[in-house]
Structures are given as structure tokens and as C-alpha cells.
């Protein structure tokens, strides 16, 4: 039976914090997954040295809020590795995952776990970027919504870190300190203006902790912007390494498939009109993975594909209308 590690990230403050409700919901989701589970609750508001065992196979630890949920999850992942608690797959959740529709939460089930394990995949809700553009030479592609997603541990081992931006990349992209004349990003940052504008607009308008661009809020805005880019780039990195990105909505059909897994078809379903030039699944996307090895990959930019009128897309639209904060 598979063993699953559940890493739940929270920062217990503000009106959006739902106390024990997400924990109860996560336990209900875990009950749908076969095999034993280990829970690690990561509190980003307390020091990383805090470690408590609160039950059988259940731990509460301090996190790392430097880059919000991604540095916190990395702290939890390191803890699980050090204690020998890392299972065959990890379910990642943060304290906003209840903003995902009930439809998508119910699709975190045995079929999704089987897909993560059978295909060494990252499984989650597929999100269409509202703009096209590039980050450090990488075009954004449809990405996994990082409120609630599953990843095979073999993929995590290959990734090593959930953090896609190191200090070198952060320095390339962002100001080191507040400058009232320059809004957060460096003027020569290697990122498309469309993505830069999307993030700054989100930080000041639709983010549930939205803040004005002032010296007082500079560090918080910078950390959130880095977190958004980490969310986009995590899917890019998994895709570049040649591992599939699978939507929850298709996990059942992939899990029931008896024929050989068609990686090319899977890529076509996930990426739609977002294309990779001169790359095939057989030759490997990892060969183009140059930024993560001190260089930058080159791609063909393709306009965003229009979304079809399907039941899932309609639910996504209604969900975005009621909860626009999903980055």
C-alpha cells in the first residue's frame, strides 16, 4: 500500500484564517487515499525550531515564512526527509485550500494518488495563466494551483527544492530595497511586462492581504511576488524534467488506462497551445532546462488558447468570481 505524507502549511492570523476547519477537511480527504498517512502541520508564524508530535504519525512544526508557503513547505519537506517520514507521494495544502471548489477537492482521491505514483506525476487543478510571457527565459504554461496538489516523491527528489528562485534569480528580478520610483521589479528584470503587471495588480487589488506599495509593506509584497513566481515556475520545472502534469479532472481516466502512457498526448492535453520548440518527450525537456543550470532555455511564444465551454471550466469561472485570490 502507498504511504502518503501530507504537508499542511498555515499562518494563523487574519479574518481568512479558518482555525480547525482546514484540518478536518484534510483528514476527510486523507481518508479517501489508500494506505497509511503521515501529517505534518507547518506553522509559518512560529520559529522553525519548534517540533511537537501531536498524535500517532502526526506532527506540528515551526516553518519558514521567508517566501511564504514555499519556504514553509520546504521546511516541512526537509523535516519529513530528516525523520524518515517522506512517503511515496506528498499532498501539499495551504490554509487557503478551502477556497478551491468542492468539486476539485473531491477529486483528490485514490485515482489522483495512483496517477501520481504510476506516472511519477504532479497532479492538481490546472490553471490557465491570464497572460502570456516569460520568466527568466521560460514561458509560463498552464500551472498547477498550489493550494492543494499531489506530487510523487521521486519527482520531489529530482526537484530537490520546491523553491525555483535562488538568491541570484531573486536579485535579477527584484529590487533589494524600497524605491518609490520603481514598483518592486527591477526595470531590466528578465520577466515579461505582462507578468510583471499581472503580479503588481494582484498584490494591490485582488490579494486578500492586498497592500499599497510603500516602504512599510515592501518586504511583504516582495515575498508574495516571489511566492507567485515560485508557483508558476514549479510547474515549468516539473514539465522541463519530463514528468507529466496531470489535472485532477482526468485522473480517473488515466488511472483506468491499460495501454502504455502517452506522454505526448498528456502534454498536449495539459499545455494546449503553449508549445515547446524543438523538444519532444522522447528526447527530453530536461535537455532544454538551461536556466536551472546557470543558463536560460529558449521557446516559441504562443498566444493563450481560448477555454472551451465545459462543466469544469464553468466551475473554474464561478470559483474565480467568488474567490479571485488564487495565485
C-alpha positions in Angstrom: 0.0 0.0 0.0 1.3 3.5 -0.8 2.3 5.8 2.1 1.4 9.5 1.7 2.9 12.4 3.6 0.5 15.4 4.0 2.2 18.8 4.4 -0.2 21.4 5.6 1.0 25.0 5.7 -0.7 27.6 7.8 -0.2 31.1 9.1 -2.9 31.5 11.8 -3.8 35.2 11.6 -6.4 37.5 9.9 -10.0 37.2 9.0 -9.4 34.5 6.4 -8.0 32.0 8.9 -10.5 29.2 9.5 -8.9 27.6 12.6 -9.6 23.8 12.7 -11.8 23.7 9.6 -9.0 23.0 7.1 -7.5 20.3 9.3 -10.9 18.5 9.5 -11.3 18.8 5.7 -7.7 17.5 5.1 -8.5 14.4 7.3 -11.6 13.7 5.2 -9.5 14.0 2.0 -6.8 11.7 3.5 -9.5 9.1 4.3 -10.1 8.8 0.6 -6.5 7.9 -0.1 -5.4 4.3 0.3 -2.6 3.3 2.7 -1.0 4.9 5.8 -0.7 8.7 6.1 1.7 11.0 8.0 0.5 14.5 8.8 3.0 17.4 9.2 1.4 20.7 10.1 3.8 23.6 9.4 3.0 26.9 11.2 4.9 29.7 9.5 4.2 32.1 12.4 6.4 30.2 14.9 10.2 29.5 14.8 11.5 26.6 12.8 13.0 25.0 15.9 9.5 24.1 17.2 8.7 20.4 16.8 5.9 18.6 18.5 4.4 15.1 18.0 0.7 15.7 18.5 -0.5 12.2 17.7 0.4 8.9 16.0 2.1 9.9 12.7 1.1 13.5 13.2 3.5 16.4 13.9 3.3 20.1 14.4 6.4 22.1 13.5 7.5 25.7 13.0 8.0 26.9 9.5 9.9 29.4 7.4 7.9 32.4 6.2 10.7 34.0 4.2 9.0 33.1 0.9 5.6 32.3 2.4 4.2 28.9 1.7 7.1 27.7 -0.5 9.7 28.2 2.1 7.3 26.8 4.7 6.6 23.7 2.7 10.4 23.3 2.1 10.9 23.3 5.8 8.2 20.6 6.2 9.7 18.6 3.4 13.2 18.8 5.0 11.7 17.7 8.3 10.0 14.7 6.7 13.2 13.7 5.0 15.3 14.0 8.1 12.8 11.9 10.2 12.3 9.3 7.5 8.7 10.3 7.2 8.6 11.0 3.5 6.2 8.6 1.8 5.7 7.5 -1.8 3.9 10.8 -2.5 3.2 14.1 -0.9 -0.1 16.0 -0.7 0.7 19.7 -0.3 -2.0 22.1 1.1 -2.1 25.6 2.5 -4.6 27.3 4.7 -6.4 28.8 1.6 -7.2 25.4 0.0 -10.8 25.5 1.1 -11.2 28.3 -1.5 -11.0 25.7 -4.1 -14.3 24.4 -5.2 -15.8 21.3 -3.5 -15.7 19.7 -7.0 -11.9 19.9 -7.2 -11.4 19.0 -3.5 -13.4 15.8 -4.0 -11.1 14.8 -7.0 -8.2 14.4 -4.5 -8.8 10.7 -4.3 -7.3 7.3 -4.8 -7.3 7.8 -8.6 -5.2 11.0 -8.2 -2.8 9.3 -5.9 -2.5 6.3 -8.3 -1.6 8.7 -11.2 1.0 10.5 -9.1 2.7 7.2 -8.3 2.2 5.3 -11.5 3.3 8.1 -13.8 5.7 9.9 -11.4 3.4 13.0 -11.9 2.4 16.2 -10.3 -1.4 16.2 -10.0 -3.6 19.2 -9.3 -6.1 21.7 -10.6 -5.0 23.1 -14.0 -4.9 26.8 -14.1 -4.7 28.9 -17.3 -2.4 31.9 -16.9 -4.4 35.1 -17.7 -1.4 36.5 -19.7 1.4 35.1 -21.8 5.0 35.9 -21.2 8.4 34.7 -20.0 10.2 34.5 -16.6 14.0 34.1 -16.8 13.6 32.9 -20.4 10.9 30.4 -19.5 7.4 31.0 -20.9 4.6 30.4 -18.4 2.5 27.4 -19.2 -0.8 26.2 -17.6 0.3 25.6 -14.0 -0.9 23.5 -11.0 -2.8 25.6 -8.5 -0.6 25.3 -5.4 -3.3 25.4 -2.8 -3.8 21.6 -2.9 -1.7 19.3 -5.1 -0.1 15.8 -5.2 3.5 15.0 -6.2 5.4 11.7 -6.4 8.3 11.6 -4.0 10.6 10.6 -7.0 9.7 13.9 -8.6 10.4 15.7 -5.3 13.8 14.0 -5.1 14.6 15.2 -8.6 13.5 18.7 -7.8 15.4 18.8 -4.5 13.9 22.1 -3.5 10.4 23.5 -4.1 11.9 26.9 -4.3 12.5 27.7 -8.0 14.2 31.1 -7.4 17.5 31.2 -5.6 19.2 34.4 -4.4 20.8 35.0 -7.8 17.5 34.9 -9.6 15.7 37.0 -6.9 18.4 39.7 -7.2 17.9 39.7 -11.0 14.2 40.1 -10.8 13.5 42.3 -7.7 14.8 45.4 -6.0 16.7 44.8 -2.8 15.1 47.7 -1.1 12.2 50.1 -1.5 12.3 52.7 -4.3 9.2 54.8 -4.7 10.0 55.4 -8.4 10.3 51.7 -9.3 7.5 49.3 -8.4 9.1 46.2 -6.9 10.7 44.7 -10.0 14.0 45.9 -11.4 13.5 47.9 -14.6 15.7 45.4 -16.5 14.3 42.3 -14.8 14.2 39.2 -17.1 10.5 38.9 -16.9 7.8 40.0 -19.4 5.9 43.2 -18.7 2.6 41.3 -18.9 3.6 39.1 -16.0 5.0 41.9 -14.0 1.8 43.9 -14.4 -0.3 40.9 -13.5 1.6 40.4 -10.2 1.7 44.0 -9.2 -2.1 44.4 -9.9 -2.8 41.3 -7.9 -0.8 42.5 -4.9 -2.6 45.8 -4.8 -6.2 44.8 -5.7 -7.2 41.1 -5.6 -4.9 39.6 -3.0 -6.8 39.0 0.3 -3.9 40.7 2.1 -3.6 43.5 -0.5 -1.3 46.3 0.4 -0.2 49.6 -1.1 3.4 49.9 -2.4 5.1 51.7 0.5 8.4 51.2 2.3 6.4 49.7 5.2 4.9 46.9 3.0 7.9 46.4 0.6 9.2 43.2 2.2 5.7 41.6 2.4 4.9 42.5 -1.2 8.3 41.2 -2.4 7.8 37.9 -0.6 4.3 37.4 -2.1 5.6 38.2 -5.6 8.4 35.7 -5.2 5.8 33.1 -4.0 3.6 33.7 -7.1 6.6 33.2 -9.4 7.5 30.0 -7.4 4.0 28.8 -8.1 4.3 29.4 -11.9 7.9 28.0 -12.1 7.3 24.8 -10.1 5.1 23.5 -12.9 7.6 24.7 -15.5 10.4 22.8 -13.8 8.4 19.6 -13.4 7.5 19.8 -17.1 11.0 20.5 -18.1 12.3 17.5 -16.3 10.0 15.3 -18.3 7.5 14.4 -15.6 3.8 14.8 -16.5 1.4 17.4 -15.1 -2.0 15.8 -14.8 -5.3 17.5 -14.0 -7.5 16.1 -11.2 -10.4 16.1 -13.6 -8.7 13.4 -15.8 -7.1 11.4 -13.1 -9.8 8.7 -13.1 -9.4 8.0 -16.9 -5.6 8.0 -16.6 -5.8 5.6 -13.6 -8.1 3.2 -15.5 -5.9 3.3 -18.6 -4.5 -0.1 -19.6 -2.4 0.9 -22.6 1.0 2.5 -22.4 1.0 6.0 -21.1 1.1 8.5 -24.0 3.4 11.3 -22.7 2.9 13.4 -25.9 -0.9 13.2 -25.6 -0.7 14.1 -21.9 1.5 17.2 -22.8 -1.0 18.2 -25.5 -3.9 18.0 -23.1 -2.1 20.0 -20.4 -0.3 22.6 -22.4 -2.9 23.2 -25.1 -1.5 25.9 -27.4 1.5 26.6 -25.1 4.3 24.9 -27.2 7.9 23.9 -26.8 10.1 24.5 -29.8 12.3 21.6 -31.0 11.5 19.4 -28.0 9.8 16.0 -27.8 9.0 13.9 -24.8 11.4 11.2 -26.2 14.4 13.5 -26.4 13.5 15.1 -23.1 12.6 18.5 -22.0 15.4 18.3 -19.4 17.9 19.0 -22.2 16.4 22.5 -22.5 16.5 23.1 -18.8 19.3 25.6 -19.0 18.3 28.4 -16.6 18.4 26.0 -13.6 22.0 25.2 -14.8 23.2 28.8 -15.0 21.6 29.5 -18.4 18.2 30.1 -20.0 16.1 27.9 -22.2 14.6 29.3 -25.5 11.0 28.7 -26.5 8.5 29.8 -29.1 5.8 32.2 -27.6 2.3 31.1 -28.4 -0.9 33.1 -27.7 -3.2 31.8 -25.0 -5.7 29.2 -26.0 -9.4 30.1 -25.6 -11.1 27.9 -23.0 -13.9 25.7 -24.1 -17.4 25.7 -22.5 -17.1 22.6 -20.3 -18.5 21.8 -16.9 -15.1 22.0 -15.3 -14.3 25.4 -17.0 -17.6 26.8 -15.9 -16.9 25.7 -12.3 -13.5 27.4 -12.5 -15.1 30.6 -13.8 -17.6 30.7 -10.9 -14.8 29.9 -8.4 -12.6 32.8 -9.7 -15.6 35.1 -9.5 -16.2 34.2 -5.8 -12.6 33.8 -4.8 -10.3 35.8 -7.2 -7.3 35.2 -5.0 -5.8 32.0 -6.3 -2.2 32.9 -7.0 
